[in-house]
Amino acid sequence: MSKNLGITLGLIMVAVIGAGLLMALNDRDSTAGPQAAPTAPTGQDPTTAPAAPTAPAELLVRENSRYLDQVEESPVTVVEFLDFECEACRAQFPVMEQIREDYDGRINMVIRYFPLPGHTSSEPAAAAVEAAAQQGALEEMYARMYETQAEWGESREPQTDVFVGFAEDLGLDMDEFVATMESTETQERVASDFEDGVALGVQGTPTIFVNGRPAPSMPTYEVLSSMIDAELEE
């Protein structure tokens, strides 16, 4: 973990949500959704649950946010706050990929970095994905992280060298990749996503929003598709 980014995230956590939330994030991989926005229980049809407040659009998607899929004038945007070292995020990954396939050309899919402090390699992984994105390889590095997570996750040492190897496999410009991954700008970029997540009440990963409405924790394909269909029909 880079020293600068670690300090930045630590200050954010202390200033915004205090030591209590930091302990909660360290103790859990995920499965908690936004605290301030009630959701339907897992498996419940969200269309029959009380309507949850819509999260502020300016916090959900920034001008520099990363899109896995971007469809001009699409009425639906799905945003996922994620941690590449989080096992729950890896478990959610196939669901998100199926949603992308089935709604291809109809919805936007945005990812936001939310590296949990208890995961040693989550920040370097986010920085590596961002560095790859700047060379047009966002989707490839995003997928590689989850496909290989079992090999590098939960290590006590940051797995930066592993991520550099991924970039080599993808044929990226290595000097540019390493410089971008280690840059202050990239550290601040990751920290900014994290800060937005905290402001939205995100407590764990994955946390998913459909047009600003929070999905239940670890939503199934059926729950997500129901929420998307409801927005497409409006």
Secondary structure, 3 states (H helix, E strand, C coil): CCHHHHHHHHHHHHHHCHHHHHHHHHHCCECCCCCCCCCCCCCCCHHHCCCCCCCCHHHHCCCCCEEEECCCCCCCEEEEEECCCCHHHHHHHHHHHHHHHHCCCCCEEEEEECCCCCCCCHHHHHHHHHHHHCCCCHHHHHHHHHHCHHHHCCCCCCCHHHHHHHHHHCCCCHHHHHHHHHCHHHHHHHHHHHHHHHHCCCCCECEEEECCEECCCCCCHHHHHHHHHHHHHC
